[in-house]
């Protein structure tokens, strides 16, 4: 029998391309949070959705991952959300999953949103994004990827 998970999704207004300001704003919300197993943050939670990745991109040892590790430890919860990562001269919309022990897993968005030209700016990922947490198999996904959950290449209409 699997244990029940308490999941908190934090949906807040974001400041455009202002990572430090967004982390500070989220800090204010998280100081009130207790008793969750998983904290989910919005897509590109440090910048809002941006087509200017060079202005907000971080490395895998950047300030936001350190910030996520600190909160995961403090809340004794997994913390997940996507940010812009720069790797080898390309940009990724990367969902980060940080556990209370400090382990960081990630998933790079597969299905970029063509109408917005996202494919011109962000490299597509190719990993499966499956992690195990507290006995649960969790499939990490980002926004438009949800339309492709069944592995088909045609988006489905989904109600969130």
C-alpha positions as CSV (number, residue, x, y, z in Angstrom):
1,X,0.0,0.0,0.0
2,X,1.4,3.4,-1.0
3,X,1.3,6.3,1.4
4,X,-0.8,9.3,0.7
5,X,1.1,12.4,-0.6
6,X,0.2,15.9,0.4
7,X,0.9,18.0,-2.7
8,X,1.0,21.8,-2.8
9,X,0.9,23.7,-6.1
10,X,2.0,27.3,-5.8
11,X,0.5,29.4,-8.6
12,X,1.5,33.1,-8.2
13,X,2.1,36.1,-10.4
14,X,5.7,36.2,-11.6
15,X,8.0,39.1,-12.3
16,X,9.2,39.1,-15.9
17,X,12.8,38.0,-16.2
18,X,13.6,38.8,-12.5
19,X,14.9,35.5,-10.8
20,X,16.0,37.1,-7.5
21,X,12.7,39.0,-7.1
22,X,10.7,35.8,-7.9
23,X,12.6,33.7,-5.4
24,X,12.0,36.4,-2.8
25,X,8.3,36.5,-3.6
26,X,8.1,32.7,-3.4
27,X,10.0,32.8,-0.1
28,X,7.2,34.9,1.4
29,X,4.7,32.3,0.5
30,X,6.7,29.3,1.6
31,X,7.3,30.7,5.1
32,X,3.6,29.9,5.8
33,X,3.8,26.4,4.3
34,X,3.8,23.3,6.5
35,X,3.0,19.7,6.2
36,X,3.4,19.0,2.5
37,X,5.3,16.2,0.8
38,X,5.7,17.9,-2.6
39,X,5.8,21.6,-3.5
40,X,5.2,22.3,-7.2
41,X,6.2,25.7,-8.7
42,X,5.1,27.2,-12.0
43,X,6.9,26.7,-15.3
44,X,9.9,29.0,-15.5
45,X,9.1,30.2,-11.9
46,X,12.2,32.4,-11.7
47,X,11.5,34.4,-14.9
48,X,8.0,33.8,-16.2
49,X,7.8,32.2,-19.6
50,X,10.5,34.0,-21.6
51,X,11.8,33.8,-25.2
52,X,15.0,35.6,-23.9
53,X,16.7,32.8,-22.2
54,X,20.2,34.4,-22.1
55,X,18.9,37.0,-19.6
56,X,17.8,34.4,-17.0
57,X,19.7,31.2,-17.7
58,X,21.5,29.4,-14.9
59,X,23.9,26.4,-14.7
60,X,23.1,23.3,-12.7
61,X,25.0,24.7,-9.8
62,X,23.4,28.2,-10.0
63,X,21.5,30.1,-7.3
64,X,18.1,28.7,-7.9
65,X,19.1,25.1,-7.4
66,X,20.8,26.0,-4.2
67,X,17.7,27.9,-3.2
68,X,15.5,24.8,-4.0
69,X,17.8,22.5,-2.0
70,X,17.5,24.8,1.0
71,X,13.7,24.9,0.8
72,X,13.4,21.1,0.2
73,X,15.5,20.5,3.3
74,X,13.6,23.2,5.4
75,X,10.2,21.9,4.4
76,X,11.2,18.2,4.4
77,X,9.5,18.0,1.0
78,X,10.4,17.6,-2.6
79,X,10.4,20.8,-4.5
80,X,9.8,20.9,-8.3
81,X,9.5,23.5,-11.0
82,X,11.1,24.5,-14.2
83,X,13.8,27.2,-14.9
84,X,16.0,28.1,-17.9
85,X,19.2,26.1,-17.9
86,X,22.2,26.9,-20.1
87,X,24.2,23.8,-21.2
88,X,26.9,23.7,-23.8
89,X,25.7,26.9,-25.4
90,X,22.0,25.8,-25.7
91,X,19.0,26.6,-23.5
92,X,16.7,24.1,-21.9
93,X,13.3,24.5,-20.2
94,X,14.3,22.1,-17.4
95,X,12.0,20.8,-14.7
96,X,14.0,20.3,-11.5
97,X,13.0,17.9,-8.8
98,X,14.9,18.4,-5.5
99,X,14.4,16.1,-2.5
100,X,14.9,16.9,1.1
101,X,18.2,15.0,1.0
102,X,19.5,17.4,-1.7
103,X,19.2,15.0,-4.6
104,X,18.4,16.8,-7.8
105,X,16.7,15.0,-10.7
106,X,15.5,16.8,-13.9
107,X,13.4,16.5,-17.0
108,X,13.9,18.7,-20.1
109,X,10.8,19.8,-21.9
110,X,10.2,17.6,-25.0
111,X,7.4,19.3,-26.8
112,X,8.2,23.0,-27.4
113,X,5.2,25.2,-28.3
114,X,5.7,25.8,-32.0
115,X,3.1,28.7,-32.3
116,X,5.3,30.7,-29.9
117,X,8.5,29.8,-31.7
118,X,9.8,28.0,-28.5
119,X,11.5,25.4,-30.7
120,X,13.8,28.2,-32.1
121,X,15.1,29.1,-28.7
122,X,15.0,26.0,-26.5
123,X,16.7,22.6,-27.1
124,X,14.2,19.7,-26.8
125,X,14.9,17.1,-24.2
126,X,14.9,13.3,-24.7
127,X,14.9,11.7,-21.2
128,X,11.8,9.9,-19.8
129,X,11.4,12.1,-16.7
130,X,10.4,9.2,-14.5
131,X,11.4,9.4,-10.8
132,X,10.4,7.5,-7.7
133,X,9.5,9.4,-4.6
134,X,8.1,7.9,-1.4
135,X,7.1,4.7,-3.3
136,X,5.3,6.6,-6.1
137,X,6.4,6.6,-9.7
138,X,6.1,10.2,-10.8
139,X,6.3,11.4,-14.4
140,X,7.8,14.9,-14.6
141,X,6.4,17.1,-17.4
142,X,6.2,20.7,-18.3
143,X,3.1,22.6,-19.6
144,X,2.6,21.7,-23.3
145,X,4.1,18.2,-22.6
146,X,0.9,17.3,-20.8
147,X,-0.9,17.2,-24.2
148,X,1.4,14.3,-25.2
149,X,1.2,12.2,-22.0
150,X,0.2,9.0,-23.8
151,X,3.4,9.1,-25.9
152,X,1.5,9.9,-29.1
153,X,2.7,12.7,-31.3
154,X,-0.7,14.3,-31.6
155,X,-1.8,16.6,-28.8
156,X,-5.0,15.8,-27.0
157,X,-7.4,18.2,-25.5
158,X,-6.8,18.2,-21.7
159,X,-8.6,19.8,-18.9
160,X,-6.3,20.8,-16.1
